[in-house]
Amino acid sequence: MRKIYAYMTQDQKEHAVSLLKEDIKELQQEQSQQEQKGYPRVVRDAIEETIQRYTKDVEYLTNELKK
């Protein structure tokens, strides 16, 4: 995934997972309110792409922590 993850300690990876999960929750809340806020399509796409990227990062880090 990202090269920076290779240099992180176990504790840093655990902390990164928790931060990414928090960000995903916030982005999902924004996504659920997009109709009310009237976001343009580009913003909606950026939110969706970021959620997907963060989800992949969480999966990668979680797998790394299991090793």
SELOLO-860295 format. One line per field, with one value per atom (N, C-alpha, C, O): residue number from 1; atom name; y, x, z. Coordinates in Angstrom, 1 decimal. Each point is the difference from the previous one (the first is absolute). Layout:
nr: NUM|... $
atom: CA|... $
y: Y|... $
x: X|... $
z: Z|... $
//
This chain:
nr: 1|1|1|1|2|2|2|2|3|3|3|3|4|4|4|4|5|5|5|5|6|6|6|6|7|7|7|7|8|8|8|8|9|9|9|9|10|10|10|10|11|11|11|11|12|12|12|12|13|13|13|13|14|14|14|14|15|15|15|15|16|16|16|16|17|17|17|17|18|18|18|18|19|19|19|19|20|20|20|20|21|21|21|21|22|22|22|22|23|23|23|23|24|24|24|24|25|25|25|25|26|26|26|26|27|27|27|27|28|28|28|28|29|29|29|29|30|30|30|30|31|31|31|31|32|32|32|32|33|33|33|33|34|34|34|34|35|35|35|35|36|36|36|36|37|37|37|37|38|38|38|38|39|39|39|39|40|40|40|40|41|41|41|41|42|42|42|42|43|43|43|43|44|44|44|44|45|45|45|45|46|46|46|46|47|47|47|47|48|48|48|48|49|49|49|49|50|50|50|50|51|51|51|51|52|52|52|52|53|53|53|53|54|54|54|54|55|55|55|55|56|56|56|56|57|57|57|57|58|58|58|58|59|59|59|59|60|60|60|60|61|61|61|61|62|62|62|62|63|63|63|63|64|64|64|64|65|65|65|65|66|66|66|66|67|67|67|67 $
atom: N|CA|C|O|N|CA|C|O|N|CA|C|O|N|CA|C|O|N|CA|C|O|N|CA|C|O|N|CA|C|O|N|CA|C|O|N|CA|C|O|N|CA|C|O|N|CA|C|O|N|CA|C|O|N|CA|C|O|N|CA|C|O|N|CA|C|O|N|CA|C|O|N|CA|C|O|N|CA|C|O|N|CA|C|O|N|CA|C|O|N|CA|C|O|N|CA|C|O|N|CA|C|O|N|CA|C|O|N|CA|C|O|N|CA|C|O|N|CA|C|O|N|CA|C|O|N|CA|C|O|N|CA|C|O|N|CA|C|O|N|CA|C|O|N|CA|C|O|N|CA|C|O|N|CA|C|O|N|CA|C|O|N|CA|C|O|N|CA|C|O|N|CA|C|O|N|CA|C|O|N|CA|C|O|N|CA|C|O|N|CA|C|O|N|CA|C|O|N|CA|C|O|N|CA|C|O|N|CA|C|O|N|CA|C|O|N|CA|C|O|N|CA|C|O|N|CA|C|O|N|CA|C|O|N|CA|C|O|N|CA|C|O|N|CA|C|O|N|CA|C|O|N|CA|C|O|N|CA|C|O|N|CA|C|O|N|CA|C|O|N|CA|C|O|N|CA|C|O|N|CA|C|O|N|CA|C|O|N|CA|C|O|N|CA|C|O|N|CA|C|O $
y: -1.2|1.2|1.2|0.3|0.5|1.2|-0.3|-0.7|1.2|-0.3|0.5|-0.6|1.6|0.6|-1.1|0.0|-0.9|-1.0|-0.9|-0.6|0.4|-0.9|0.5|-0.8|2.1|0.6|0.2|0.5|-0.8|0.2|-1.1|-1.2|1.5|-1.0|-0.6|0.5|-1.6|-0.6|1.0|0.1|0.7|0.9|1.1|0.5|0.0|1.0|-0.5|0.7|-2.0|-0.6|-0.1|0.3|-0.7|-0.1|1.4|0.2|0.8|1.4|0.5|0.6|-0.9|0.3|-0.6|0.6|-1.9|-0.7|0.7|0.3|0.1|0.7|1.3|0.4|0.4|1.3|-0.2|0.8|-1.8|-0.2|-0.4|0.5|-1.3|-0.4|1.2|0.1|0.8|1.2|0.9|0.5|-0.4|0.8|-0.6|0.7|-2.0|-0.7|0.3|0.2|-0.3|0.3|1.4|0.3|0.7|1.4|0.2|0.7|-1.4|0.1|-0.6|0.5|-1.6|-0.7|0.9|0.0|0.7|1.0|1.1|0.4|0.1|1.0|-0.5|0.7|-2.0|-0.6|-0.1|0.1|-0.5|-0.1|1.3|0.0|1.1|1.3|0.8|1.1|-1.8|0.7|0.5|1.1|-1.7|0.4|1.4|0.9|-0.8|1.2|1.2|1.1|-1.5|1.1|0.4|1.0|-1.9|0.4|0.0|0.9|-1.9|-0.1|-0.2|-0.7|1.3|-0.3|-1.4|-0.6|0.0|-1.3|-0.3|-1.1|2.1|-0.2|-0.2|-0.8|1.5|-0.2|-1.3|-0.7|0.3|-1.3|-1.2|-0.9|1.1|-1.0|-0.1|-1.0|2.2|0.1|-0.7|-0.7|0.9|-0.6|-1.5|-0.7|0.2|-1.4|-0.6|-1.1|1.7|-0.5|0.0|-1.0|2.0|0.0|-1.1|-0.6|0.4|-1.1|-1.3|-0.8|0.5|-1.2|-0.2|-1.0|2.1|0.0|-0.3|-0.8|1.5|-0.2|-1.4|-0.6|0.1|-1.4|-1.0|-0.9|1.1|-0.9|0.2|-1.0|2.2|0.2|-0.7|-0.6|0.7|-0.7|-1.5|-0.6|0.1|-1.5|-0.4|-1.0|1.8|-0.3|0.1|-0.9|1.9|0.2|-1.1|-0.5|0.1|-1.0|-1.4|-0.7|0.5|-1.3|0.1|-1.0|2.2|0.1|-0.2|-0.6|1.0|-0.1|-1.5|-0.4|-0.4|-1.4|-0.8|-1.1|1.6|-0.7|-0.1|-0.6 $
x: 0.9|-0.9|0.9|0.7|-0.7|0.8|1.4|0.0|1.0|1.4|0.2|0.7|-1.4|0.2|-0.4|0.5|-1.5|-0.4|1.1|0.0|1.0|1.1|0.9|0.7|-0.7|0.9|-0.7|0.6|-1.9|-0.7|0.1|0.1|-0.1|0.0|-1.4|-1.0|0.9|-1.3|-1.0|-1.1|1.6|-0.8|-0.5|-1.1|2.0|-0.4|-1.0|-0.9|1.0|-1.0|-1.3|-1.0|1.0|-1.3|-0.6|-1.3|2.1|-0.6|-0.5|-1.0|1.7|-0.4|-1.3|-0.9|0.7|-1.3|-1.1|-1.1|1.3|-1.1|-0.3|-1.2|2.2|-0.2|-0.8|-0.9|1.3|-0.6|-1.5|-0.8|0.5|-1.3|-0.9|-1.1|1.7|-0.8|-0.2|-1.2|2.2|-0.2|-1.1|-0.8|0.8|-1.0|-1.4|-0.9|0.7|-1.3|-0.4|-1.2|2.1|-0.3|-0.4|-0.9|1.7|-0.3|-1.3|-0.8|0.4|-1.3|-1.1|-1.1|1.3|-1.0|-0.2|-1.2|2.3|-0.1|-0.7|-0.8|1.1|-0.6|-1.5|-0.7|0.3|-1.5|-0.7|-1.2|1.9|-0.6|0.2|-0.4|1.0|0.3|-1.3|0.1|-1.2|-1.2|-0.4|-0.4|0.5|-0.4|0.9|-0.4|1.7|1.0|0.2|0.6|-1.1|0.1|1.4|0.3|0.5|1.4|0.0|-0.9|1.8|0.2|0.5|0.5|-0.7|0.4|1.5|0.3|0.5|1.5|0.3|0.8|-1.5|0.2|-0.5|0.6|-1.8|-0.5|0.9|0.2|0.4|0.9|1.3|0.5|-0.1|1.3|-0.3|0.9|-2.1|-0.3|0.0|0.5|-1.2|0.0|1.3|0.3|0.5|1.4|0.8|0.8|-0.9|0.8|-0.5|0.9|-2.1|-0.5|0.5|0.5|-0.5|0.6|1.4|0.5|0.3|1.4|0.4|0.8|-1.5|0.2|-0.4|0.7|-1.8|-0.4|1.1|0.3|0.3|1.1|1.2|0.7|-0.4|1.1|-0.2|0.9|-2.2|-0.3|0.2|0.5|-1.0|0.2|1.4|0.4|0.4|1.4|0.7|0.8|-1.0|0.6|-0.4|0.8|-2.1|-0.5|0.7|0.3|-0.1|0.7|1.4|0.6|0.1|1.3|0.2|1.0|-2.0|0.0|-0.2|0.5|-1.1|-0.2|1.3|0.1|0.8|1.3|0.9|1.1 $
z: 0.0|0.0|0.0|-1.0|2.1|0.0|0.7|1.0|-1.6|0.5|1.5|0.7|-0.3|1.3|1.1|1.1|-1.4|0.9|0.4|1.1|-2.0|0.2|1.1|0.7|-0.4|1.0|1.3|1.0|-0.9|1.3|0.9|-0.4|1.7|1.0|0.2|-0.5|1.3|0.2|0.7|-0.4|1.4|0.7|-1.0|0.1|-1.0|-0.9|-1.0|-0.4|0.0|-0.9|0.7|-0.7|1.9|0.8|0.1|-0.2|0.5|0.1|-1.4|-0.1|-1.0|-1.3|-0.3|-0.6|0.9|-0.2|0.7|-0.6|1.8|0.8|-0.6|-0.1|-0.3|-0.7|-1.3|-0.3|-0.5|-1.3|0.2|-0.8|1.8|0.3|0.4|-0.5|1.3|0.3|-1.2|-0.2|-0.6|-1.3|-0.9|-0.6|0.5|-0.8|0.5|-0.8|2.1|0.6|-0.3|-0.4|0.5|-0.3|-1.5|-0.3|-0.5|-1.5|-0.3|-0.9|1.5|-0.2|0.5|-0.7|1.7|0.5|-1.0|-0.3|-0.2|-1.1|-1.2|-0.7|0.4|-1.2|0.1|-0.9|2.2|0.2|0.0|-0.3|0.5|0.0|-1.3|-0.1|-0.9|-1.3|-0.7|-0.7|0.9|-0.7|0.6|-0.7|2.1|0.7|-0.3|-0.2|0.1|-0.2|-1.5|-0.3|-0.6|-1.4|-0.5|-0.8|1.1|-0.5|-1.5|-0.5|-0.2|-1.4|-0.2|1.0|-2.2|-0.2|0.3|0.5|-0.8|0.2|1.5|0.3|0.6|1.4|0.5|0.8|-1.3|0.3|-0.4|0.7|-1.9|-0.5|0.8|0.3|0.2|0.8|1.3|0.6|0.0|1.3|-0.1|0.8|-1.9|-0.2|-0.2|0.5|-1.3|-0.3|1.2|0.3|0.6|1.2|1.0|0.6|-0.5|0.8|-0.5|0.9|-2.2|-0.5|0.3|0.3|-0.5|0.2|1.5|0.3|0.6|1.4|0.4|0.9|-1.4|0.3|-0.4|0.7|-1.9|-0.4|0.9|0.3|0.1|0.9|1.4|0.5|0.0|1.2|-0.1|0.9|-2.0|-0.3|0.0|0.6|-1.3|-0.2|1.4|0.4|0.4|1.3|0.9|0.8|-0.8|0.8|-0.3|0.9|-2.1|-0.4|0.4|0.4|-0.5|0.5|1.5|0.5|0.2|1.5|0.4|1.1|-1.9|0.3|-0.2|0.5|-1.2|-0.3|1.2|0.0 $
//
